[in-house]
Amino acid sequence: MKVGNQVSVFMGERTRQREELEEKQQGKNKKTTVFAGDFNATQDKILQKRKEAQKKALKVVADTWEGDRKIDANLEERRMRIKSLREEAGAAKKEIAAVKAGMEDLRKQYGVESDSAEQKDLELILKGRESMRAGSKVSLSEDERERLAELDKKERTEYQSRVLEMDEGADYYRKIVSENEKEIEIENAVIREIRNERLKKDPMVKAQKEAEAIKESAGKEILGMLVEEGKEHIDEEQEEREEKAEETKEKKEEQEELLEKRRTEREEAEKRAEELAESMPTEELLGLDMTKSDFQTEIQNIVDKMKLVEEDIKGAMVDKTV
């Protein structure tokens, strides 16, 4: 019965060892599950980082495009303004031409010759008026100024007075032409400046470069995340390999110790059995329910069981090594 108890204890020890191995394996599976979860979390971070980079890059391009579109709209507005000013100035010039045509008709009505003194004096008076207008490029010679001073002291003819009145009426249209031409010149200058600045800076090209820089920066961050994740994974795998090697070493030592213990127990059991058989009187052996040969057979069965246990231990060691 004592030997049987020892066998039961040993089988219980094997069961406990299997449970420990299962617990360790579950721990490894848990690590694998945790790593898979960490990897998925990293993938989510990478995806989020890419979305943020694309959103920022798109905003830079969109904002620049919107600004560029506003500039285009502004340029188009100025071009339309210039067109309107030119049309208005053109209409005013037609009115001035009509006034001049009326002056020519009036000359013919009065029968004034084009090379007459009356006509020449009228043209000098008109020239003097033109030289006095703002921005005029007309200038008088010294002789013309002296002659104009003399004419100012003389009374105008009816024809000359009517022509001068028509000329005064045309001043309204001359003012429109002058102001519109100045504004057209300003608008053209602004358009040229905007174009030159756009060529220098080229905002869309700059926006594209900024967008690429944002993506490149995000790419570097993502690469860093992947590298860090890889390092962590390598560290975890190395740790698992070290733990596995340590477990194998410990398991081997435990198996060797257990095997040595079982060998010692088997030898002691054999020795006690032999001592018991030799010490018992023949009468007591004859009084037992079993014969001596049966007793020896039982002892051999116990020894065989111990050997079987030893073989199980060796088999477990072989399985663990494999």
Buried (B, 14 or more C-beta within 10 A) or exposed (E): EEBEEBBEEBEEEBEEBEEEEEEBEEEEEEBEEEBEEBEEEBEEBBEEBBEEBBEBBEEBBEEBEEEBEEBEEEBEEBEEEBEEBEEBBEEBBEBBEEBBEBBEEBBEEBEBEEEEEBBEBBEBBBBBBBBEEEEEEEEBEEEBEEBBEEBEEEEBBEBBEBBBEBBEEBEEBBEBBBBBBEBBEEBEEEBEEBEEEBEEEEBBEEBBEBBEEBBEEBEEBBEEBEEEBEEBBEEBEEEBEEBEEEBEEEBEEBBEEBBEEBBEBBEEBBEEBEEEEEEEEEEEEEEEEEEEEEBBEEBEEBBEBBEEBBEBBEEBBEEBEE
